[in-house]
Every structure is written in structure tokens, then in C-alpha cells.
Amino acid sequence: MIYAAGVDSGSTQTKGIIVDEDGKIVGRALLDTGANTVRSSERAFRAALENAGVEANAVKYTVGTGYGRYKITFGNTQITEITCHAKGAHHVFPGTCTVVDIGGQDTKGIRVGQDGEVVDFVMNDKCAAGTGRFLGVAAEVLDLPLDDLGPISLEAKKPVDISSTCTVFAETEIMSYLAQKKKLEDILMGMHLAIAARTVSLVRRIGMNQQVTFTGGVSRNRGMVHALEEALETPLNVSEESQYMGAIGAALFALERARTV
Amino acid sequence: MKEQIQSSSPTAPPTEGVRQETKSAVKDAFADAWLAKERGAKICYTYVLGPIELLRSFDIHLVFPEISSAQMAAKKTALPYIQKAEDYGYAADTCSYVTADVGLYLSDMKHPLGRVPTPDLVLNDTLCNTYYKWSEITQDFHKCPIFTLDHPVRMARKNYPYDLEALYREDRAYVVDQIERLIATCEQLTGQKFDMDRFRANLDLANRMGALWCEIIDKTRNRPSPFDAVLEGYNYMGGATTLKGTEEGVVYLEKIKGDIDQRIEMGVGPVPEEKFRLLWMSAPCYPYFRKIPEMFHKAGAVFVYTPQFMQPTRGTYRMQQYDLSRPLESYAECLMDYFHARNPRKPPQWSMGWVGGGGEIDNQLQLMEHFGADGIVYHAIKSCRMNSGSLADFREHVSRRGVSILMLESDIADPRFFSEAQTRNRIDAFMEGLAEKKLLRSQSVGHA
């Protein structure tokens, strides 16, 4: 049995995936990227191997992806996360035509061809507005665990209007709503809707076709899924694997290369 | 680690010689301007699309503020100048060529390439909206007169409600009248009488340069392309603009043509193996002038054309030559015809894409075909809405026609709008997409 690996070194978290020769996911790992990209990538790779119960020398090919991909020195090659997310999303949801990927510091819209290839893509421009960082700021200001934001936001009855698209200034708006005694769930849903609105305008630039698959760390947030489905007026493909989609795509590319090496 | 780009071949004829010549043509411009001033010549600031041949027929020495700002940017020295202008009160989204230039005015005219003489005249030209304000700023700082040369542009519309030919004749007469007034202004400024023969001779030189330039820019149709339209093309263009309408300009372009022909004969190009050919839309990012094209070169991609190649041939674009038998009228026509897309008498031909519309989309598709390109890179300039405003629409419409598109964002002179990691990521992803497209296409041909 041969194996292939994908390691996605994102701005916030690093993901590792091991696939077997049939492309089945047999191991995964997720940890914080931290300051040392090389070390966190290696740790994610090792943890995924351990999760799979596979020895490192059984892995025939490794592809690194994400912003830290060039630091994945133990890998055989690097491919951008844009190409990898398209590949992963197409593998998990074969009907995918559009990928919305919201990560820690960037948001991407990717138009995907019938073979899982990237047809066009668009990304946020040098600004973290509308990215996972927006939610990170809210969690810090409200002193809540990041994972609680989505479930609480779903209780909202009258979401507030967060007008600022700037992550830093949004903090001021949250403070102001707190001072006005607005309900926590309404403030949080307001945040989610602000990200959704920003994402929609980005995705429309490449032309949105169904099915839409939501990937990246923020796809774990149910409140965000809800807000985005409302804003895009379409149901989203989301799965447990969504956060790993870049690493899955990388592992699948690695498997293709392993077969030809 | 700094990436090393392999040179195309150790035996390739040197583009270095031409590059040095371009550098010295542009670099020596200020020193030449001081020498001219000492000789008693008047200094005129004019933009790159200005009436250069006419001004030169009065021995007026020309300084090009756009080239001066681009030079600052390319030498990575623009930011302190831009910040000086911002401290003075200019907004960060003002054209960064302007803020760099204002920074120069606020720095006792000390440019990184030497001190720049102040103008005796500033020539405003209505081709770019920013020129109006820029020339007013120059006037305000240096207390010199402005001459505004206004040439009407008509938006291309279906069922145009006027007699286009009659309108064109009226517009031409309006421009000729202004040229005559510009002549009078120059006569007054320099004390020299206008010499029609000399003007005609300058136009003849411009025609020869235009013809050479049109030949040069078509040579990227060869495979491999003998030069990169951004990395080398913009250098050639800087030299050709600085020397427009002169004997030296003709010699300069002949030399470039000779070098390029040699490269074609040897089958060498900017990269060891040309895999992809791309079009570049809009001006380059001068603060990272080499870095961005080299990111493409790494993936075997070469730029084969940019619509800005029209610039050095003002009036002689696509072999539209000045008619020497009626110099003033012909000069006026060439000023007006520059914007093919805004001249409803003519279909848009390889224009800058400033206006949009169906004709512009077809124009870009024709360019793709003419140069055998695999994709288009749009460069949105943060401080230039004039150049970048239509790019989002183009992206959408051209991409719908099956063309691979990449949108990059940075700036012509302000380095703060460039993010290396983000730019590299976009370029890598785009090149991966092109490679995959090529692979899928070859597989489908294989299956057929």
C-alpha cells in the first residue's frame, strides 16, 4: 500500500492529511500554525501519520500548500491553496462549481471546472475585512471562545448593522453596541452578516454557479454557514472535511504524482 | 532566498546594451536639461502623450514628469517623496506619479537622478483627467504659464445622433486652432519664429520611429518571443518616448530592432523554455518592475504585448503616419485619433481598454489571437482609476469568452500597495490553472 500526504500551512492553522492509494482519507491533523511554520508543518505531518497509523517512509509523495507552503521543506512540491481547495472540494462534492473559502486572513472565491480545475478565482485584497480574523476580533472583544460565536449568533432575532468593513474599526462598533445594551446574539449575527455581504460581493466577481462548496476554517461556524446561505441565496455544501479541503486537495495531487513517479 | 532566473542563453545577443542606452537616455535627461538651460533653451514640462514634435521644433527642452516619477519608483526611492506630498495634504489615493512629483517640488527639485530644472511652461493635455490638476499644481509651485491642448473625444455609441464626418471636421479645426495658438505661445516664449520645415522634419523622424516601433512590437509574435513586453518593452518605450521625433530616436529603435532580429534568428527569448504567452493590461508596478515579470518567468511565462505600446507612436500608431503635406491638420488628427475607442469613426483597435463596451472585448480577443496568447493579466493600479476602472468589467466579460484571466493589484509608484506574498500566491495559482488547462486540453486531443 502506498500513501500520499498533503500539508496546508495556513495563516492561522496547519492541516495535515494522509490518503491511501485509493484516495481515501486515512489520517488527519489540525494544529495552530504559530510563528515557526517549518515546525508546525512537520508536526501536522507527523500527527496525521500517527492518526493514520502509517510510517513516514510509506508516504511516497507530499505536497505542501497554503501561505507557508515554501517552508514545507520535507515535501516534494508546492501547489497553491487555490488550486488545492478546488481539487479537494471537487473530490468531496463532485458537483462543485464554486468554492467559497474563508480562512484566517483571506477569503477566496474559486470557479471550478468539471475536472476540478481552477477556471477563475478572486481574493480579498491586502485587507482582512470579511475573513476569519473578523470573527477572531469579535471573540477577543466579547471574551468568548471562537467556537461559541456561531451557535450564539443563531439565536439572533434582530441582528445589528455592522457598517464597517474594516476589522479593526468593527471592534469599535461592537463596543458601541455593547454600550447600547444590544443583545450578544444580535451583535454576533450582525458580524456574520457583515462578513457574508463582503464575501458575496467578492464571489459575484467571478460569477457564482451552483453547487457552492464552503471551505476553510470559518466553514465550521454554523452561524456563518447560515449567514452565507442567506446572502448567497443558495444552500452550501459543507462537511466535516471542509476545514481540511486544501490539505485534501494537496494530498490528492500528491497521490497523482506518486502514481507517475 | 533570492530567486535566480536563468538567462535565456549564454550566447543570446545582449539586451543589456540596449538597456544601458535606455537607462542613460532617461538618466541623462536632467543633466541634458541643465545644459540646455545654460544654452538659453526654455524648459517645458509635458506629459508623455504631449505635442513633443512641435515643442522640439522650437529647441524647447522637454522634461517628462511621468517618466521622472516612474524613475523614482523603479529606483525604489519614490516613497519618501510620496509621503512628503501626503504630509503636505495630498490624499493617499491621488495618482502616485503626481504625489511623487509634488514630493520632488517639496524637496528643492532634488531627484535621485539629479536636480531637475524648473519649467518655463507646462503643457497640459486632455488625454488623462489627472493632467488638468497636475499641471495646475506645477503652475502653482513654479509660477509658470500653462498651455492646455484640448482635443475632444467622442464616446462610441450605436446610432450616433450626429453626422460623424462633419463633427470630426469641426473637432479638427478646433484642435488646429489650438495648435496655432500653441505655436504663437512658443514663439513668444523662445523668441524663435516657427519653422514649418523643421516641424515637418520632426514629424518625418516620428513617422520613421513609429514605423520601426510597430515592427518591433509585432516581433513578439515569434515563438519564442524575443523579448518580454513588460520587462524589456517598457524600457524600450521609456527610451523611445524620451527621444521621440529625433535622429537619436531612430538610431535607438534601429539598434533595438537589430538586437531583436538577432535573438529571433538564434531562437532565444527571455526564459529558457517559453511555455506560456500572456498579455499585460495597464501600466507596470514600477517599484517592483523586475520582480513581478520574473515571478511569471519562473513558470515559463512571457509577456508578449501590452496596449500601452501605443504610447511611443503618438499619431503613428498602427502605421497611421503624419501626412507631411498637411502637417498641422494631420497633427490634430493624430491627437484626436489616439483614443480609437473614443472615436466613433473608427473601430477600437488595440486600445488601452479605458472605455469598455463590446468592441473592447472583441479587441482583446483579437489581441489574444494575434499574439498567440494563453491568458491576460490585468494590473489594477490603486492610485489610477482611469486605468483600472474598467478592469473588473473586462475580467468578467473576457473570462466569459473562455480566456484565462488574472487580476493583480498594486501601484505604478507607491510601494505600499504591493504585497509580495499575495502577489506570488495569485501568480502561482494562475500559472497552475494555465498548466492544468493545457494538460486537460492535450488529454482531450489525445482521446479524440
Interface residues (C-beta under 8 A of the other chain):
Chain A: Y67 I79 T80 E81 I82 T83 G113 D115 E117 V118 V119 D120 F121 V122 M123 D125 K126 R205 I206 G207
Chain B: A392 R395 E396 S399 R400 S404 I405 M407 E409 F417 S419 A421 Q422 N425 R426 D428 A429 E432 G433 E436 K437 L440
